[in-house]
Amino acid sequence: AVSPLAEPPQDHWRAELDREVRAERAERAELEARFATLRLERDREMAEIEEKIRGLDRQATRERLQRDAEHVWGGRAKENTAPKVFRLVGVSAESVRAVADQVSSEVTSVEERVSLNMWANVSLH
């Protein structure tokens, strides 16, 4: 005998199905939130690693330029005799070449010395 207060069987199944759907939706929302958090952490860590790589690349470039400049300008032990600063803008290539051996490594940056050396034998006509 079925009690008049008991849920009809169809309503019982519907209520059970609704609970399952709500539980699945809650689990999905939790997983999506966790996925988004992991993605943000991964992106942040990747950005940090990429910045470290760029820093190491910049450092390696500076060291390579320093070595090249030391090779070109005779190394750190040999000091140029006349520390002079020259304004090179608007000066002819011949004039620059004429004073190139007088430029001190103390007042001329490594990059500028390497650049000057690269242009030393280039015709600017």
QUIQUI-V767662 format. One record per backbone hydrogen bond with DSSP energy under -1.0 kcal/mol. CO is the residue of the C=O (numbers start at 0). NH is the residue of the N-H. If there is no record, write none. Layout:
co->CO nh->NH
co->CO nh->NH
This chain:
co->7 nh->11
co->8 nh->12
co->9 nh->13
co->10 nh->14
co->11 nh->15
co->12 nh->16
co->13 nh->17
co->14 nh->18
co->15 nh->19
co->16 nh->20
co->17 nh->21
co->18 nh->22
co->19 nh->23
co->20 nh->24
co->21 nh->25
co->22 nh->26
co->23 nh->27
co->24 nh->28
co->25 nh->29
co->26 nh->30
co->27 nh->31
co->28 nh->32
co->29 nh->33
co->30 nh->34
co->31 nh->35
co->32 nh->36
co->33 nh->37
co->34 nh->38
co->35 nh->39
co->36 nh->40
co->37 nh->41
co->38 nh->42
co->39 nh->43
co->40 nh->44
co->41 nh->45
co->42 nh->46
co->43 nh->47
co->44 nh->48
co->45 nh->49
co->46 nh->50
co->47 nh->51
co->48 nh->52
co->49 nh->53
co->50 nh->54
co->51 nh->55
co->52 nh->56
co->53 nh->57
co->54 nh->58
co->55 nh->59
co->56 nh->60
co->57 nh->61
co->58 nh->62
co->59 nh->63
co->60 nh->64
co->61 nh->65
co->62 nh->66
co->63 nh->67
co->64 nh->68
co->65 nh->69
co->66 nh->70
co->67 nh->71
co->68 nh->72
co->69 nh->74
co->81 nh->83
co->87 nh->90
co->91 nh->95
co->92 nh->96
co->93 nh->97
co->94 nh->98
co->98 nh->101
co->99 nh->102
co->108 nh->112
co->109 nh->113
co->110 nh->114
co->111 nh->115
co->112 nh->116
co->113 nh->117
co->114 nh->118
co->118 nh->121
